[in-house]
Structures are given as C-alpha cells and as structure tokens.
C-alpha cells in the first residue's frame, strides 16, 4: 500500500480543490446564467390560480428573452422576428426547470405579478432556439457573393450570368455582398462561364450555334471549402447571341440552383450551433484590464459565446479568441444587436473569413 505523508496529502488536496474550482468556474460560464425576470397577468378574484399560472409562464419567457434576445434578433430577419419571437420564447420557456419565486401576488393596476430568479441553461437554450428557427424557416439567410472564374473568357456574357445569379439570390432572400464591402464573410457562388458561338447552317441560311456551359460551385469564404457544385450545358441557334446566352443562363440557373441552394441551406442550418474559433482584433487597447472588460461584456451579453481568451496584447492591439456557436457574420450581427460596440466605443472595421477587426476610440 502506498502511504502519502502530510505534505504530499495537503498538496494533493490543494490541487484537487483548485481543479474543482476551475471546473466549476468554466461550467458556470458556458452552461448556465442566473437572471431575474417578472411576469404579469390580468386577474380577478375568481381566476387568481389561472392568473398566477400565466404570470409564471410570462416570467419564464421574460427570463429566456433576457438570455437569448440578442441571439434571436441577430439570426432572424426583421419580418420573421416580429412574427415569431413570442412563439420562440414560449416554446423555449420549458428550458427553465430551476427557478426560485422572489415575489408572488397582486400588483398594481389589476395585474398579478410573479418575479422569479431563474437558472437558465444557456447552451441547451441556444440549441433549441436554433432548431426552432431552422424548422420554421425563420433563420436569417447567410451572406453570399458571386464570383466569376478567371477562365471565363467572354466578359459580357459572364457579367450577364452574374447579374442573373445575383437577382435570383436576392429573390431567395440572401444577403448579397461583394469584396469591396467591410463585411466580407459567408459563402461564394463561383461561376465558370463558357460561351461558344459556332457558325452553322440551317436550311441554306447561315446561323450561329450558341452553346453555354455554366459551372456553379458554392464555397465557404475563408477556407474555400466546397459545399455544392454542378455543371450544366444548353444550346440554342440564332443570330442574337448575347440575348440567347442571357436566356440560356436564366434557364440553367432556374433548373440547377434549387438543388444547390438546398445543400447550402442544409449545411448552414447544421452549422448554426457548431462551436468554432473566431478571432477578434481590437485596435487602441493598451491594457489587459480594458481587454478583460470587453471580454466580460461579450461573455455576458451573447449566449452563443462559449469561451473567450485574451491571447495577446501587442502594439496597442488586443487579440481575442472567441469560441462561438455560429458563423463569423453571425457574431458580427450579434455584436451590433447587443450594442456592445457602442457601449465600449468600438467601431467594427471589417469582417473577413473567421476574423473581425475593430478599433476602440
């Protein structure tokens, strides 16, 4: 039998206690949040039991909104947010199974009040909200750009094809951007356009045989991972080649895009709650104290943030590594919805790939 002396035993107990404290601290950051919320309901003397029940459910909904309100707003388009927020908060109120009633009784103006202190399971709540949004089709569509491949020789036809693709994306509700915009994140539709005009003869007349081959490839901006791809050819005789190519491109996109779109949306939804590292560089931060203030604000306000580390501070730039459930542009949207940037006097300079750059003024 191995016997520890007193010093070794004390060292073991200290180490064990330290590990337990670190583990508890980490769990509290990523898994739960304690909030206080109030719910009210109209009541009369004859329906106090029902009024209390409704007020309690409203308090739970209010607690949910406190925790994931910015998450819901940042990931839902305006119309669907107005339509669906009540349903989302009602559906997720059941995620609160631990709460303490702080006040329970009649309030002012003929209402019944229930005030609760709720222990909200943040991770489970974020996942549940994302599932509801995806199933109802309320998730904000991703940012997407359209890029013409360098091998596409006919610039006029290629640009017409790009315009057709952009119009289709806008009709489908995507947020279309280009490389000149400060928010350069999301997906890209890469188009390879091969337009061939070959002289032909039909019933003794000289005509053109117009053949268009269109390759469409969806990639993720940043690492260029290919998510979906397809190639389709179509041809039509005629002398007005540019007009014919425009019609052929519209036909190909109409037939081939829905399947590619389906694959993109499926990938987008599956990745909504996958944690990934996103880098936030903030210029004008000279001290660790200031960096930690921003870190704490981000952690407190954004439920999809699992963990944040201040990796370095050098030359007045704080480099933060954020473990985030979602995409870079969603973190950007959530930053705006939470108004953290305004409160901490930060201006977001740009978003590209998995990196956000900002400056503190």
PANU-632585 format. One line per 2 residues: number of its first residue (from 1); for each residue x, y, z of C-alpha. Coordinates in nm, 4 decimals. Layout:
% residues N
NUM> X Y Z | ...
//
This chain:
% residues 361
1> 0.0000 0.0000 0.0000 | 0.1229 0.3488 -0.0875
3> 0.1041 0.5941 0.2023 | 0.1302 0.9728 0.1460
5> 0.2941 1.1886 0.4045 | 0.1206 1.5017 0.5300
7> 0.2847 1.7424 0.2828 | 0.2007 1.5290 -0.0162
9> -0.1533 1.4806 0.1074 | -0.2041 1.8549 0.1546
11> -0.0588 1.9213 -0.1911 | -0.2974 1.6684 -0.3426
13> -0.5947 1.8260 -0.1640 | -0.4960 2.1763 -0.2804
15> -0.4539 2.0567 -0.6373 | -0.7869 1.8744 -0.6283
17> -0.9644 2.1807 -0.4857 | -0.8080 2.4077 -0.7480
19> -0.9168 2.1770 -1.0295 | -1.2686 2.1640 -0.8879
21> -1.2874 2.5430 -0.8662 | -1.1585 2.5859 -1.2206
23> -1.4036 2.3252 -1.3450 | -1.6941 2.4886 -1.1643
25> -1.5974 2.8315 -1.2935 | -1.5747 2.7107 -1.6504
27> -1.9091 2.5294 -1.6287 | -2.0830 2.8393 -1.4943
29> -1.9541 3.0414 -1.7907 | -2.0626 2.8071 -2.0666
31> -2.3702 2.6285 -1.9337 | -2.5899 2.8460 -1.7098
33> -2.6855 3.2027 -1.6317 | -2.8746 3.3376 -1.3316
35> -3.1304 3.6066 -1.4180 | -3.4263 3.7754 -1.2514
37> -3.7456 3.8299 -1.4507 | -4.1045 3.9391 -1.3920
39> -4.4250 3.8134 -1.5471 | -4.7701 3.9676 -1.5168
41> -5.1269 3.8685 -1.5952 | -5.4663 4.0295 -1.5608
43> -5.6759 3.8785 -1.2864 | -5.9965 3.8991 -1.0926
45> -6.0875 3.7434 -0.7605 | -6.2307 3.4391 -0.9354
47> -5.9343 3.3493 -1.1549 | -5.6314 3.4049 -0.9324
49> -5.4983 3.0491 -0.9797 | -5.5055 3.0800 -1.3571
51> -5.3639 3.4335 -1.3429 | -5.0722 3.3101 -1.1316
53> -5.0031 3.0313 -1.3801 | -4.9993 3.2734 -1.6739
55> -4.7799 3.5234 -1.4875 | -4.5293 3.2491 -1.4037
57> -4.5070 3.1401 -1.7681 | -4.4614 3.5030 -1.8723
59> -4.1807 3.5369 -1.6194 | -4.0076 3.2324 -1.7680
61> -4.0457 3.3778 -2.1163 | -3.9004 3.7074 -1.9952
63> -3.6028 3.5210 -1.8485 | -3.5459 3.3430 -2.1791
65> -3.5614 3.6732 -2.3663 | -3.3022 3.8241 -2.1343
67> -3.0601 3.5443 -2.2135 | -3.1133 3.4871 -2.5872
69> -3.2815 3.8091 -2.7028 | -2.9783 3.9331 -2.8968
71> -2.9251 3.5838 -3.0365 | -3.2810 3.5690 -3.1729
73> -3.2707 3.9230 -3.3152 | -2.9337 3.8761 -3.4840
75> -3.0290 3.5477 -3.6512 | -3.3838 3.6273 -3.7608
77> -3.4850 3.8639 -4.0391 | -3.6996 4.1596 -3.9351
79> -4.0367 4.0306 -4.0586 | -3.9944 3.6843 -3.9093
81> -3.8615 3.8301 -3.5840 | -4.1809 4.0299 -3.5377
83> -4.3837 3.7231 -3.6298 | -4.2007 3.4554 -3.4376
85> -4.0364 3.5956 -3.1246 | -4.3363 3.5204 -2.8992
87> -4.3563 3.1647 -3.0300 | -3.9813 3.1151 -2.9827
89> -3.9850 3.2433 -2.6251 | -4.2987 3.0447 -2.5382
91> -4.1527 2.7253 -2.6863 | -3.8243 2.7643 -2.5021
93> -3.9629 2.8657 -2.1612 | -3.9674 2.4954 -2.0798
95> -3.5867 2.5014 -2.0819 | -3.6081 2.6702 -1.7408
97> -3.6526 2.3925 -1.4879 | -3.4764 2.5557 -1.1934
99> -3.6116 2.8806 -1.0553 | -3.6941 3.0490 -0.7266
101> -4.0007 3.2678 -0.6811 | -3.8947 3.6034 -0.5366
103> -4.2422 3.7618 -0.5336 | -4.5846 3.6136 -0.5944
105> -4.9014 3.8189 -0.5566 | -5.1239 4.1049 -0.6773
107> -4.9528 4.4071 -0.8239 | -5.0659 4.7494 -0.9357
109> -5.3359 4.8204 -1.1946 | -5.5230 4.4945 -1.1569
111> -5.2433 4.2575 -1.2526 | -5.0966 3.9517 -1.0882
113> -4.7154 3.9524 -1.0619 | -4.4622 3.6744 -1.0345
115> -4.0924 3.7561 -1.0044 | -3.8506 3.4679 -1.0417
117> -3.4791 3.4107 -1.0186 | -3.4070 3.1558 -1.2900
119> -3.1065 2.9384 -1.3629 | -3.1100 2.9316 -1.7436
121> -2.9251 2.6525 -1.9254 | -2.7642 2.8673 -2.1923
123> -2.6232 2.6005 -2.4245 | -2.9433 2.3988 -2.4341
125> -3.1431 2.7177 -2.4899 | -2.9255 2.8353 -2.7793
127> -2.9521 2.4951 -2.9473 | -3.3300 2.4851 -2.9001
129> -3.3793 2.8337 -3.0464 | -3.1644 2.7448 -3.3482
131> -3.3712 2.4294 -3.4044 | -3.6978 2.6241 -3.3912
133> -3.5698 2.8892 -3.6305 | -3.4464 2.6285 -3.8767
135> -3.7667 2.4205 -3.8656 | -3.9862 2.7291 -3.9136
137> -3.7643 2.8815 -4.1837 | -3.7017 3.1917 -3.9704
139> -3.3230 3.1769 -3.9708 | -3.1672 3.4789 -4.1387
141> -3.0194 3.3793 -4.4715 | -2.6387 3.3787 -4.4974
143> -2.4300 3.6412 -4.6706 | -2.3258 3.5358 -5.0178
145> -2.1243 3.6802 -5.3038 | -2.0994 3.5880 -5.6718
147> -1.7571 3.5472 -5.8281 | -1.6743 3.4925 -6.1963
149> -1.3961 3.2411 -6.2524 | -1.0842 3.3731 -6.4279
151> -1.1199 3.1117 -6.7013 | -1.4459 3.2703 -6.8213
153> -1.3366 3.4466 -7.1424 | -1.6498 3.6225 -7.2706
155> -1.6755 3.9083 -7.0196 | -2.0112 4.0390 -7.1462
157> -2.1819 3.7006 -7.1188 | -2.0114 3.6277 -6.7857
159> -2.1315 3.9571 -6.6363 | -2.4862 3.8925 -6.7590
161> -2.4763 3.5483 -6.5961 | -2.3525 3.7047 -6.2716
163> -2.6354 3.9604 -6.2773 | -2.8880 3.6809 -6.3293
165> -2.7414 3.4878 -6.0345 | -2.7466 3.7955 -5.8095
167> -3.1115 3.8633 -5.8944 | -3.2005 3.5036 -5.8114
169> -3.0174 3.5217 -5.4765 | -3.1963 3.8436 -5.3842
171> -3.5331 3.6896 -5.4709 | -3.4447 3.3950 -5.2451
173> -3.3733 3.6290 -4.9541 | -2.9934 3.6049 -4.9419
175> -2.7783 3.8994 -4.8352 | -2.5587 3.9624 -5.1388
177> -2.2261 4.1358 -5.0886 | -1.9048 4.1973 -5.2809
179> -1.5380 4.2130 -5.1870 | -1.5414 4.5929 -5.1517
181> -1.7751 4.5780 -4.8516 | -1.6343 4.5790 -4.4968
183> -1.8286 4.2643 -4.4073 | -1.6668 4.0045 -4.6270
185> -1.7845 3.6781 -4.4781 | -2.0206 3.3974 -4.5642
187> -2.0346 3.1994 -4.8864 | -1.9453 3.2450 -5.2505
189> -2.1137 3.1207 -5.5668 | -1.8253 3.0694 -5.8080
191> -1.9391 3.0777 -6.1712 | -1.7441 2.9325 -6.4618
193> -1.8953 3.0589 -6.7871 | -1.8047 2.9032 -7.1212
195> -1.9939 3.0663 -7.4110 | -1.9257 2.9194 -7.7528
197> -2.0513 3.0674 -8.0808 | -2.0053 2.8338 -8.3754
199> -2.1128 2.9156 -8.7315 | -2.3768 2.6758 -8.8598
201> -2.6157 2.6373 -9.1462 | -2.9871 2.5704 -9.1322
203> -3.1957 2.5232 -9.4499 | -2.9368 2.7123 -9.6527
205> -2.9107 3.0016 -9.4051 | -2.6050 3.0947 -9.2018
207> -2.6837 3.0971 -8.8300 | -2.4961 3.0692 -8.5028
209> -2.4946 2.7636 -8.2804 | -2.4857 2.9210 -7.9317
211> -2.3754 2.6841 -7.6567 | -2.3466 2.7863 -7.2917
213> -2.1806 2.5725 -7.0250 | -2.2293 2.7048 -6.6739
215> -2.0470 2.5671 -6.3733 | -2.1718 2.6684 -6.0273
217> -1.9701 2.5957 -5.7155 | -2.0599 2.7081 -5.3626
219> -1.7649 2.7625 -5.1313 | -1.7205 2.8977 -4.7810
221> -1.5316 3.2265 -4.7668 | -1.2134 3.1931 -4.5649
223> -1.1141 2.8314 -4.6227 | -1.2790 2.7791 -4.9650
225> -1.4431 2.4537 -4.8569 | -1.6657 2.3308 -5.1430
227> -2.0229 2.2733 -5.0205 | -2.2019 2.2017 -5.3500
229> -2.1248 2.2071 -5.7204 | -2.2857 2.1412 -6.0556
231> -2.2295 2.1879 -6.4304 | -2.4961 2.2233 -6.6979
233> -2.4870 2.2926 -7.0725 | -2.7592 2.4264 -7.3012
235> -2.7667 2.5461 -7.6610 | -2.9908 2.7352 -7.8995
237> -2.9434 2.8546 -8.2585 | -2.9846 3.2182 -8.3547
239> -2.8012 3.5319 -8.4587 | -2.8657 3.7430 -8.1460
241> -2.6093 3.5548 -7.9377 | -2.5968 3.7803 -7.6287
243> -2.9731 3.7741 -7.5897 | -2.9758 3.3959 -7.6366
245> -2.6997 3.3462 -7.3789 | -2.8975 3.5540 -7.1287
247> -3.1998 3.3290 -7.1754 | -2.9877 3.0127 -7.1557
249> -2.8221 3.1285 -6.8328 | -3.1591 3.2112 -6.6777
251> -3.2893 2.8643 -6.7718 | -2.9835 2.6855 -6.6320
253> -2.9917 2.8800 -6.3047 | -3.3663 2.8213 -6.2675
255> -3.3208 2.4445 -6.3115 | -2.9911 2.3855 -6.1286
257> -2.9849 2.6423 -5.8467 | -3.2672 2.4974 -5.6285
259> -3.0703 2.1780 -5.5603 | -2.7508 2.3674 -5.4819
261> -2.9479 2.6077 -5.2648 | -3.0950 2.3146 -5.0740
263> -2.7471 2.1785 -4.9991 | -2.6248 2.5220 -4.8898
265> -2.9183 2.5821 -4.6538 | -2.8834 2.2338 -4.5042
267> -2.5159 2.2986 -4.4342 | -2.5970 2.6451 -4.2969
269> -2.8536 2.5078 -4.0527 | -2.6365 2.2168 -3.9369
271> -2.3535 2.4547 -3.8563 | -2.5632 2.7064 -3.6600
273> -2.4652 2.5583 -3.3240 | -2.1197 2.4219 -3.4037
275> -1.8601 2.5994 -3.1918 | -1.5665 2.7451 -3.3852
277> -1.2825 2.9802 -3.3033 | -1.3303 3.3348 -3.4301
279> -1.0616 3.5978 -3.3883 | -1.1424 3.9499 -3.2744
281> -0.8630 4.2068 -3.3025 | -0.9315 4.5403 -3.1300
283> -0.7001 4.8312 -3.2011 | -0.6499 5.1016 -2.9376
285> -0.6420 4.8656 -2.6384 | -0.3338 4.9328 -2.4271
287> -0.4074 4.7330 -2.1110 | -0.5178 4.3876 -2.0054
289> -0.7807 4.5490 -1.7815 | -0.9544 4.7110 -2.0793
291> -0.9349 4.3880 -2.2795 | -1.0900 4.1959 -1.9894
293> -1.3726 4.4499 -1.9640 | -1.4610 4.3896 -2.3291
295> -1.4231 4.0143 -2.2769 | -1.6650 4.0168 -1.9816
297> -1.9192 4.2244 -2.1733 | -1.9091 3.9876 -2.4697
299> -1.9434 3.6825 -2.2467 | -2.2368 3.8309 -2.0558
301> -2.4367 3.9655 -2.3496 | -2.4013 3.6953 -2.6150
303> -2.5232 3.3451 -2.5291 | -2.3649 3.1821 -2.8355
305> -2.0207 3.2693 -2.6969 | -1.8870 2.9658 -2.5120
307> -1.5477 3.0922 -2.4062 | -1.3173 3.3904 -2.4677
309> -0.9447 3.4205 -2.4204 | -0.7287 3.7295 -2.4486
311> -0.4392 3.5710 -2.6335 | -0.2056 3.8714 -2.6590
313> -0.1895 4.2492 -2.6317 | 0.0824 4.3966 -2.8510
315> 0.1376 4.7382 -3.0089 | -0.1977 4.8624 -2.8815
317> -0.3948 4.5721 -3.0317 | -0.5817 4.3162 -2.8196
319> -0.6159 3.9756 -2.9835 | -0.9167 3.7797 -2.8556
321> -1.0013 3.4192 -2.9421 | -1.3754 3.3543 -2.9174
323> -1.5281 3.0066 -2.9136 | -1.8621 3.0831 -3.0779
325> -2.1625 2.8762 -3.1836 | -2.2184 3.0055 -3.5331
327> -2.0524 3.1908 -3.8167 | -1.8327 3.4986 -3.8198
329> -2.1033 3.7153 -3.9754 | -2.3469 3.5983 -3.7066
331> -2.1052 3.7095 -3.4362 | -2.0835 4.0426 -3.6197
333> -2.4642 4.0719 -3.6291 | -2.4888 3.9788 -3.2617
335> -2.2277 4.2402 -3.1726 | -2.4477 4.5013 -3.3385
337> -2.7692 4.3706 -3.1785 | -2.6154 4.3702 -2.8302
339> -2.4831 4.7263 -2.8740 | -2.1582 4.6240 -2.7052
341> -1.9579 4.8070 -2.9709 | -2.1417 5.1334 -2.8988
343> -2.1189 5.0988 -2.5206 | -1.7464 5.0305 -2.5333
345> -1.6831 5.2917 -2.8032 | -1.5725 5.0413 -3.0639
347> -1.6040 5.0684 -3.4390 | -1.6022 4.7476 -3.6400
349> -1.3617 4.7966 -3.9289 | -1.4179 4.4763 -4.1195
351> -1.5057 4.1071 -4.1243 | -1.3237 3.8550 -4.3383
353> -1.3189 3.4780 -4.3114 | -1.3032 3.3940 -3.9404
355> -1.1636 3.7287 -3.8268 | -1.3267 4.0535 -3.7098
357> -1.1242 4.3725 -3.6760 | -1.2347 4.6684 -3.4655
359> -1.0931 4.9839 -3.3158 | -1.1616 5.1406 -2.9763
361> -1.1900 5.5192 -2.9864
//
